[in-house]
Amino acid sequence: MEFKAYKMDGLGNDFVIIDNRDKVIKLTQDQIIKICNRNFIGCDQLIFIHKNKNTDGTLEFFNSDGGLSGACGNGTRCVAYLIARENNKKKIYLTTATGELKSEILQDKIVTTEIGKAKTEWGQIPLSKELNTKNLNIRIFDNEKNEFTGGTAVNVGNPHVVFFIKNIDNFNIKKIGPEIENNKLFPEKANVTLAKVINKNLIKVNVWERGAGNTKACGTAACAVAVAGKINQLTENNVDIEFAKGKLSINIDEKNSIHMKGPVSSVEKINIKL
C-alpha cells in the first residue's frame, strides 16, 4: 500500500495528515501505530480529513498508540491552514467529535481556532466517582520525593488534569504522566499538565498527552490550563501558555468560549509506503 499524505506541526506538536475527501485510505490500528512510530515516519497524532457536505471537512484524530482522540487543538489549526491554502479562504469550519470548530487564518501562518466551552463537572471529565474537580487531591512527588497534592480536572474535548506547581522542572513528567493517565479515577484516561504560573498572563507548562506521551506542545492542554488557571483565580481571561518551542495564546471570551491562537508549520508533502 502506497499513498500521499502531509506532515505539519504546531510548535513541534506534529501530525501526519491523510486527506480522505476524494480517495479513501483505510488503515488498521497497527498501521496507524507504525506511521506514528519515530523509527518510521513519526508523529504525535495521525489525522484523517473526511468529506463533509456542510463544513470544510470532518476530522478524525488518532494518538500514536493507535487510540482514537476526541479533540486535537493544534491538529485542527494545522488542517485549517492546509485547507485554507488550497481554497484561498480565511475562515475554515471543521467538524470534530466535539462539534463544529471555526478557525481563522491570520498573518504569517498564525491560526486561531474557537474550541468552545470547557466542561468541569465530574461526570463530564469523566471521573469514575464524584469529586471536587477544582482539587482532585492527587498526590505527586518531585525528584527529591517532596509531596504535592492537587490537580484541577477540565474537559476541552478530552480529559485533562492540571497541577499548578512552583518548579515544573523538578518533577519527572515521564513518570508522573503515565501513572495519572492510567489512574482508575479516569475511565477514559487523562492528559496531564504540570504548570508554573509566571504571572497572570503567562504560564509555563510540561505536558503528558494520553496515548502520545511527553509532547512538545498540546493545544487542548493549553486550553485546559487557561481554564484551570481561571478557576483557581491565578490568571486573566487572556493568557499565553509557553511550551518548549513557543507560546499559544488563549482567550476566554465573555461567553466562556475558548479561543486558541498560535503558529503552524509549512505543509510538507510525504509518500507513505506500508
Secondary structure, 3 states (H helix, E strand, C coil): CEEEEEEEEECCEEEEEEECCCCCCCCCHHHHHHHHCCCCCCCCEEEEEECCCCCCCEEEEEECCCCEECCCHHHHHHHHHHHHHHHCCCEEEEEECCEEEEEEECCCCEEEEEEEECECCCCCCCCCCCCCCCCCCEEEECCCCCEEEECEEEECCCEEEEEECCCHHHCCHHHHHHHHHCCCCCCCCCEEEEEEEEECCEEEEEEEECCCEEECCCHHHHHHHHHHHHHCCCCCCEEEEEECCEEEEEEECCCCEEEEEEECCCCEEEEEEC
